[in-house]
Amino acid sequence: MKRFFVFISFVLIIGFLCFYWVSFYYQKNEDGIPIPNKAILKEKTVSTERVMYIYRLDGLQQTDGFPESYKIRLKLSGWNYSGIESEGALFVFKKNDGSKLYISIYNDEFSLSMPN
C-alpha cells in the first residue's frame, strides 16, 4: 500500500511539472517581457512615444479575457496588474520603477505597448 501512494505521488508530481511546462512556458522578447512560447511576432513599431509589439497567438479570444497563467508569469517578472487603469480588453501592468506595460487582447493576437 505504501508503494502505491509513493507511485501516485510520483505520477502527480510529474503531471504537475508537465502542466507547468505547457501552461507557463514563456520566452522573453528583446525588452525582457515574457511572451507565450507559441506567440509569433507579427509587427514591431517604434516611435518617439512608444514601442509596440503585435503577436499572433492562435486560440486567443478577446471575449475570454486575459489568461491567468500569463498574469502569473508577468507577476513573476515584476509586473503588477493595475486593475484600476485596465478597461475592457486593455490590461495595464506596472513595475516598481514606474514603467508601464499595456496589453490588448484580440482574437488570435495581442499587442504589447510600452511608453518611452
N, C-alpha and C positions, 0 to 999 in steps of 0.2 A: 504494500500500500504506500509506503514511503517513497519507493521508486516512482510510482505513478504520479505523486504530487511533484516530485523533482522534475519528471518529464514534462508535465503540464506547465510548470513554472518556466522551464526552458523554452517550450513552444510559445508561451505568452510573451516572453522577453524577445524572442526572435520576431514574432509577429509585430510587436510594438516598434522594434527597430526598422522593420520593413515599411510599416506605416509612416514612421518618421521620415525615412529616406524619400518616399514618394510624395508625402504631403508638404514637407518643409525643405526640400532640396532647392536651393537658390544659388544663383551666381551673382556677382556684383558688377554693375556697369562701371564705366570709367570714372564716375563721380562717387563710387563706393556705395551706391544704393542697391539693396538686394532686389533682384529680379527673378521671377519664377523661371526655372531652368528651361521650360518649354516655350517661353516667350521669345519672339523673333523681333529684332529691331527693324522697324519699318521706315522710320524717318527721325532725323535729329535736326532741330532748328536752334541756332544760336543767334541771339540778338543782344543788344546792349542792355535790355531789360531782364531777359531770362534765357534759360536753356530748357528746351522741351524735347522729350523723347516720346515717340509713339511706338508701342509694341503690339504685335499681333499675338493673341493667345486664344486658340480655338477652345470653344466651350464656355468662355466667359460671357455672362449675360448681365446687362445693365439692371434688369429687374431683380436679380438675385442679390444685388448689393456687393459689398466688399468682402472678399474671402477672409474668414477669421485667421486662417493659417498665415496669410500674408501680413495681417496686422501683428500677429505674434512675431514674425520674422523682422518686421520693421522695428518693433519694440526692442527686440534683442540687439538691434543695430543702433539703438539710441534715439530712435524717432518715437515721439509720444503723440498719440492721437488727440486732436483738438476737435472734439465733438461740437463745441460752440460755433466754430468757424465753418464746419462742414455742412453741406447742404445738398440734398438730392444725391446725385451720382458724383459729386465733388467731395473728396475727402482731404482734409488738411492735417499734416503732421508737422511737429516742431521738434527741434533739438534744443538742448540747454543753452547752446551758444546763440540762440535766436534765429537760426536758419529755418526756413520753411520749405515744405515739400507739398505740392498739390498733385493729387492723383484723381483722374477722372476715369470712370468705368463706362465702357460702351459694349455693344455686342461684338464679341470676338476680338476686342482690342482695348487697350488702356493707354493713358498718357501720363507722363510724369513731367512736372514743371517746377523749376527752381528759380526764384528771382536771383539776379546777380547782385 
